[in-house]
Amino acid sequence: MNLLEPVQRQVRAYPERPAAIHDGHVLTYKELWSRVRSASAHLHAHGIRRGDCVAISGLLPRGRLILFMALWRIGASPISVQAILPRAQRDALFAQSKAVAWVAREVVEEEGNAPRRIAPDDLLTSPAEGEVPPLDHEADNLVWRIALSSGTTGTPKCIPWTHASAAHMQRLLTNIFPAGPRERLAIVVDLNIGLAIGHSMQQLQAGGTVIFPKTLDAVDVSACMQQDAPTRVLTTPSIASALAAHLVALPDKPAFPSVLSIQIGGGVLVPKLRARLERLVCPNVTVIYGSTEIGTTAVCDPATFLEQPAATGRIIPWVQAQALDETGAVLPPGQIGALRFRGPDMATHYLGNPQASAAAFRDGWYYPGDKGSIDSNGVLVLGGRTDDVLNLSGLKLDPLVVEAVLDSHEAVAESAITTYRDAVGADVLALLLVPAPGQQAPDVATLRKHLKAQAGIHYPLIHVVPVAQLPRTPAGKLARAELPAIAKAAPL
């Protein structure tokens, strides 16, 4: 089967139903399918064939969606490669994915070993003149999409997903996330991210509508939620935080009566931000925990949050999860250890990276590098990453624990901690803080008292670094590798 077959059935049954809305402009299912056919003809004319991989960068969401679908129609696969990546990283992704072409609007001075360029306007704006390839119905084992790992631990790694595995995963997720003709899902997240494209296709397969704001800026997101009346919103903690700060600052708070739920993926949602979203947007907030390698693994809906406010989420029924001790033995429920997961649809390796594959995929399990506990009811509580523990002259700190304490301060919207060496070689604990709307970041003395009172943490060398926002990976996760340089460059 091909992942587009259910979409094709929607086109035939309901051609005039809205399929995609971008910045207020509506494409019906018939119009979307026509543009996909045209783009696939152009790709075919450019020599793109079944089994090929094409790199894509710099397109608006609607254009990216059309191009993705055009490739899938042929039986080819896309990989999203940011043009702003360092040349060495781009070249590594091109090589690992074996991309035969690169669709990019940006001008890159040093293209390195990039494949041949194709102008996106040729594919998306001009009508098809050549042969329109038929929909490839025998695509089960063809690569649907080469996804990229979150990049929190360095250069993103390439993960191949087939049509069959992606389709099965989306059918399962329909049991958790509503999809269908009455749904209008606002994708308030970069469409490069697997979470976004997966939920988009889930809606299109079921006859729903996907909505994209003009940009991911809070002003445009707020306008989209009022103008296009989504029933659900999919976003990340960082974008949700910016939206909440924007709404708090408005003298007249807008209402979003159409929004039935907000789905947050890509990171931890601090309780204060959850409360703001519940008050300002919608009381039904659901947090999604997972990874590109295995997809969604746990969901924290309002009921789970009320039961256990510290919970990351409840493990979904078709995923197995275990916490292991240092010897690799399975720990009893509730004890913290290194986590591993397995499910019916998960990656088995990284392309062109056997060393990383051997570390992450073992004995049919995926090892994400996270720590946590799973209780007897299947509730997961994250405890940071196995390689993120900070050691300051013998004092060992779990960043997630410290950040949760900092986030509990009324003047802090969100935080991240890191360490660096000062001029005399001493370890400094750096606290990067995004101030709460209308507040200033607390001073060192205030935070010393707060850390000691709330967590018993005392360390003499503390550097408070107020920032407008925390650095994020393209997937919306905290880019911890960038924190030390930011902290060290900030004035004391």
C-alpha positions in Angstrom: 0.0 0.0 0.0 0.9 3.7 -0.3 0.3 6.1 2.6 -1.6 8.3 0.1 -4.3 5.7 -0.7 -6.6 6.8 2.1 -6.1 10.4 1.0 -7.1 9.5 -2.5 -10.3 7.9 -1.2 -11.1 11.2 0.5 -10.5 13.1 -2.7 -12.9 10.9 -4.6 -15.6 10.9 -1.9 -15.4 14.6 -0.7 -13.5 16.6 -3.3 -14.7 20.0 -2.1 -14.0 19.5 1.6 -11.2 21.7 3.0 -7.9 19.8 3.2 -5.3 22.4 4.0 -5.4 26.0 5.1 -2.3 28.2 5.1 -2.5 31.8 6.2 -6.2 31.8 5.5 -5.9 30.3 2.0 -8.0 27.1 1.6 -7.1 24.1 -0.6 -9.9 21.6 -1.0 -9.0 17.9 -1.3 -9.5 18.1 -5.1 -7.2 21.1 -5.3 -4.6 19.6 -3.1 -4.6 16.4 -5.1 -4.3 18.3 -8.4 -1.2 20.1 -7.1 0.3 16.9 -5.9 -0.2 15.3 -9.3 1.4 18.3 -11.0 4.4 18.3 -8.7 4.9 14.6 -9.2 4.9 15.1 -12.9 7.6 17.8 -12.6 9.7 15.6 -10.3 9.4 12.8 -12.8 10.5 15.1 -15.5 13.6 16.0 -13.4 14.5 12.3 -13.3 13.1 11.5 -9.8 12.1 7.8 -9.7 10.9 5.1 -7.3 13.2 4.6 -4.4 15.0 7.9 -4.8 15.5 10.3 -1.9 15.2 14.1 -2.3 16.4 16.7 0.2 14.1 19.6 0.9 14.7 22.9 2.6 13.2 26.4 3.0 9.6 25.8 1.8 6.4 27.2 3.3 4.3 24.5 5.0 1.7 24.2 2.2 4.5 23.8 -0.4 6.4 21.3 1.7 3.2 19.2 2.2 2.5 19.1 -1.5 6.1 18.2 -2.3 6.2 15.5 0.3 3.0 14.0 -1.1 4.3 14.2 -4.7 7.4 12.2 -3.7 5.3 9.6 -1.9 3.1 9.3 -5.0 6.1 8.3 -7.0 7.5 6.0 -4.3 10.3 8.3 -3.5 11.1 9.8 -0.1 12.0 13.2 1.3 14.6 14.3 3.9 14.5 17.7 5.4 17.9 19.4 5.4 18.3 22.9 6.8 20.3 25.1 4.4 21.7 26.9 7.5 23.4 23.8 8.8 27.2 23.8 8.6 28.5 22.4 5.4 30.0 19.3 7.0 26.6 18.4 8.6 24.7 19.0 5.4 27.2 16.8 3.5 26.8 14.1 6.1 23.0 14.0 5.7 23.2 14.0 1.9 25.6 11.1 2.0 23.7 9.0 4.6 20.4 9.5 2.9 21.9 9.1 -0.6 19.8 12.1 -1.8 19.8 12.4 -5.6 18.5 16.0 -5.6 18.0 19.0 -3.4 14.9 21.3 -3.6 16.0 24.5 -1.9 15.1 28.2 -2.4 18.0 29.5 -0.4 21.3 30.4 -2.0 24.2 28.6 -0.3 27.6 29.9 -1.1 29.4 26.6 -0.3 27.3 23.7 -1.3 30.0 21.2 -0.8 28.9 17.7 -1.9 25.3 18.7 -2.3 23.3 16.9 -5.0 21.9 18.8 -8.0 19.5 21.6 -7.2 15.9 21.8 -8.3 14.1 25.1 -8.0 10.9 24.7 -5.9 8.9 27.2 -8.1 9.3 24.8 -11.0 7.6 22.1 -9.0 4.9 24.0 -7.2 3.6 26.9 -9.4 3.7 25.9 -13.1 1.2 23.4 -14.4 2.3 19.9 -15.3 3.4 19.4 -18.9 4.8 15.9 -18.8 3.6 12.5 -17.8 1.8 12.2 -14.4 3.2 9.1 -12.7 0.6 6.8 -11.3 0.2 6.3 -7.6 2.7 3.6 -6.5 0.4 1.1 -4.8 3.3 -1.4 -4.0 5.1 0.9 -1.6 4.8 -1.0 1.7 8.5 -1.6 2.1 9.6 1.6 0.4 11.0 4.4 2.5 8.3 6.9 3.1 10.4 9.5 4.8 13.9 9.8 6.1 13.4 11.4 9.5 16.1 13.1 11.6 16.7 12.4 15.3 16.2 15.4 17.6 19.8 16.5 17.5 20.0 17.0 21.3 23.2 14.9 21.4 25.0 16.2 18.4 24.5 16.0 14.6 21.0 14.6 13.7 20.9 11.0 12.6 19.0 9.6 9.6 16.1 7.3 10.4 14.2 5.5 7.5 10.4 5.0 7.9 8.5 2.8 5.5 5.0 3.4 4.2 3.7 0.3 6.0 5.2 1.2 9.4 4.0 4.8 9.2 0.5 3.8 8.2 0.2 1.3 11.0 1.4 3.8 13.5 -1.1 6.4 12.4 -4.0 3.9 12.6 -3.0 3.1 16.2 -2.7 6.8 17.2 -6.3 7.4 16.0 -7.3 5.6 19.2 -5.7 8.5 21.1 -5.8 11.6 18.9 -9.1 12.4 17.2 -9.1 12.5 13.4 -11.8 12.9 10.9 -14.2 15.3 8.9 -15.1 17.3 12.0 -11.5 17.9 13.0 -9.4 21.0 12.1 -5.9 20.5 13.4 -3.6 23.6 13.6 0.0 22.5 13.0 1.8 25.1 15.1 5.2 23.5 14.7 7.8 23.1 12.0 6.5 20.6 9.4 10.0 19.2 9.2 9.3 17.4 12.5 7.9 13.9 12.4 5.3 14.8 15.0 3.9 17.5 12.7 3.9 15.5 9.4 2.6 12.4 11.1 -0.4 14.2 12.6 -1.0 16.1 9.3 -1.2 12.8 7.4 -3.4 11.2 10.1 -6.0 14.0 9.5 -5.8 13.9 5.7 -6.2 10.2 5.6 -9.3 10.5 7.8 -10.9 13.4 6.0 -9.9 16.2 8.4 -8.4 19.6 7.8 -4.9 20.7 8.6 -4.2 24.4 9.3 -0.9 26.2 9.1 -0.4 29.7 10.5 1.4 32.3 8.4 4.5 31.9 10.7 5.2 30.4 14.1 5.4 33.9 15.6 2.9 34.2 18.5 1.0 37.1 16.8 0.4 35.0 13.7 -0.4 31.9 15.7 -3.0 33.8 17.8 -4.5 35.3 14.6 -4.7 31.8 13.0 -6.5 30.4 16.0 -9.1 33.1 15.8 -9.5 33.2 12.0 -9.4 29.5 11.0 -11.2 28.1 14.1 -9.1 24.9 14.7 -10.6 22.2 16.9 -7.2 21.1 18.1 -3.7 22.7 18.2 -0.4 20.8 18.0 2.7 22.7 19.1 5.8 22.5 21.3 6.6 23.9 24.7 8.7 26.8 23.4 6.1 28.0 20.9 3.4 27.5 23.5 5.4 29.6 26.0 5.8 32.4 23.5 2.1 32.3 22.7 1.2 32.4 26.4 3.5 35.4 27.0 1.9 37.2 24.0 -1.6 36.6 25.3 -0.8 37.6 28.8 0.5 41.0 27.6 -2.7 41.8 25.6 -5.1 44.1 27.4 -8.1 42.4 25.8 -7.6 38.6 25.9 -8.9 36.9 22.8 -11.1 33.8 23.1 -10.7 30.6 21.2 -14.0 28.9 21.5 -13.4 26.4 18.7 -10.3 24.8 20.4 -11.1 21.6 22.2 -7.6 20.6 23.1 -3.9 21.5 22.9 -1.4 18.8 22.1 2.2 19.5 23.2 5.2 17.5 22.0 8.9 17.9 21.8 9.8 18.6 25.4 8.7 19.0 29.1 5.8 21.2 29.9 6.3 23.1 33.2 3.2 23.2 35.4 3.1 27.0 35.3 2.9 27.0 31.5 0.2 24.3 31.5 -1.8 26.5 33.9 -1.4 29.5 31.6 -2.5 27.5 28.5 -5.5 26.1 30.4 -6.5 29.6 31.4 -5.8 31.5 28.2 -6.5 29.0 25.4 -8.2 25.8 26.5 -8.5 23.7 29.7 -7.7 20.4 27.9 -3.9 20.2 27.6 -2.3 16.9 26.6 1.5 16.4 26.6 3.1 13.9 24.2 6.4 12.1 25.1 8.2 10.2 22.4 11.1 10.2 20.0 11.7 10.1 16.2 13.0 6.6 16.6 9.8 5.1 18.1 7.1 7.7 17.9 4.7 8.5 20.7 5.4 6.4 23.8 3.5 8.2 26.6 0.6 10.7 26.9 -0.1 13.0 29.8 -3.8 14.0 29.5 -5.6 16.1 32.1 -6.7 13.1 34.1 -3.1 11.7 34.3 -1.8 15.2 35.3 -4.4 15.5 38.1 -3.5 12.1 39.4 0.3 12.6 39.2 1.4 16.2 38.4 5.0 15.1 38.1 4.2 12.5 35.4 5.6 12.6 31.9 2.6 10.5 30.8 1.0 7.1 30.8 2.7 4.5 28.5 0.4 3.9 25.5 -1.0 0.3 25.3 1.1 -1.0 22.4 4.4 0.2 23.7 6.5 -1.7 26.3 8.7 0.3 28.6 11.3 -0.7 31.2 13.8 1.0 33.6 17.1 -0.8 34.0 19.8 -0.7 36.7 23.5 -0.3 35.9 23.9 -4.0 35.2 21.0 -4.0 32.7 18.5 -5.7 35.0 14.9 -4.6 35.0 14.0 -2.5 38.0 10.8 -2.9 40.0 8.0 -0.4 39.4 8.7 3.1 40.6 12.5 2.9 40.6 14.6 5.2 38.5 16.9 3.7 35.9 17.9 3.9 32.2 14.8 3.6 30.0 14.2 1.4 27.1 11.2 1.0 24.8 9.8 -1.3 22.1 6.7 -1.3 20.0 5.2 -2.7 16.8 6.5 0.3 14.7 9.9 1.5 15.6 13.2 2.2 13.8 15.9 -0.5 13.8 18.9 1.5 12.8 20.4 4.8 11.6 21.4 5.1 8.0 25.2 5.1 7.6 25.9 5.2 11.3 26.6 1.6 12.6 28.1 2.9 15.9 25.1 5.0 16.9 22.8 2.2 15.7 24.5 -0.4 18.0 24.2 1.9 21.0 20.6 2.8 20.5 19.0 -0.4 19.1 19.8 -3.6 21.0 17.9 -6.9 21.2 14.7 -5.5 19.7 14.7 -2.5 22.2 15.3 1.2 21.7 17.5 2.9 24.2 16.9 6.7 24.1 19.5 7.7 26.7 16.8 8.9 29.1 16.4 8.1 32.8 13.1 7.6 34.5 10.7 5.4 36.4 7.6 3.5 35.4 5.0 2.7 38.1 2.7 -0.3 38.3 0.0 1.6 36.4 2.3 2.4 33.5 2.9 6.0 34.4 6.3 7.3 33.3 8.3 10.0 35.2 11.4 11.3 33.4 14.6 11.9 35.3 16.8 13.5 32.7 19.3 11.9 30.4 21.9 9.3 31.4 24.7 11.6 30.0 23.3 14.9 31.3 24.2 14.6 35.0 26.4 17.5 36.0 29.4 17.0 38.3 30.5 20.2 40.1 33.5 19.3 42.3 31.7 16.2 43.5 28.2 17.6 43.6 26.1 15.7 41.1 23.0 17.4 39.8 20.2 16.1 37.5 19.3 19.0 35.3 15.6 18.1 35.1 15.4 18.1 38.9 17.1 21.5 39.3 15.2 23.0 36.4 11.8 21.9 37.9 12.8 23.8 41.1 13.8 26.9 39.2 10.6 26.8 37.1 8.5 26.8 40.3 9.7 30.3 41.1 7.0 32.9 40.2 9.4 35.1 38.3 10.7 32.3 36.0 8.9 31.1 32.9 11.4 28.4 32.0 15.0 27.5 32.8 18.0 25.4 31.8 21.2 24.7 33.7 24.7 24.0 32.6 28.3 24.3 33.8 31.5 25.9 32.6 35.0 26.6 33.8 35.9 30.1 34.9 39.2 31.9 34.4 40.9 30.1 37.3 39.5 26.6 36.3 36.7 26.4 38.9 33.3 24.9 37.9 30.5 27.4 37.7 26.8 26.5 37.8 25.0 28.6 35.2 21.3 29.2 35.5 19.7 30.3 32.2 16.4 31.8 33.0 13.5 33.1 30.8 11.7 35.6 33.0 8.0 35.3 33.4 5.9 37.9 31.5 6.2 41.3 33.2 9.0 40.0 35.6 12.7 40.3 35.9 14.9 37.3 36.5 15.6 36.7 40.2 19.1 37.6 41.5 21.7 35.1 42.7 20.9 35.6 46.4 17.2 34.9 45.8 17.9 31.8 43.8 20.4 30.4 46.3 17.7 30.6 49.0 15.1 29.0 46.6 17.4 26.1 45.6 18.3 25.4 49.2 14.8 25.6 50.5 13.1 23.6 47.7 15.8 21.0 46.9 18.6 21.3 49.5 21.0 22.4 46.8 23.9 24.7 47.8 26.8 25.6 45.6 29.0 28.7 45.9 29.7 29.6 42.3 26.4 30.4 40.6 25.9 32.6 37.5 22.4 33.8 36.7 21.9 34.3 32.9 18.7 36.0 31.9 17.8 35.1 28.3 14.8 35.9 26.0 14.5 32.3 25.0 16.3 29.0 25.4 18.1 27.5 22.4 16.1 24.7 20.7 16.8 22.0 18.1 14.6 21.9 15.0 12.4 19.4 16.8 11.8 22.0 19.6 13.9 20.2 22.2 16.3 22.0 24.5 19.7 22.2 22.7 21.9 21.5 25.8 25.1 21.5 23.8 24.7 25.2 23.2 24.2 26.2 26.8 27.8 26.4 28.1 28.9 28.9 25.3 25.8 31.1 26.0 26.5 31.1 29.7 30.2 31.8 29.5 29.6 34.7 27.1 27.1 36.3 29.4 28.3 39.1 31.8 28.6 38.2 35.4 
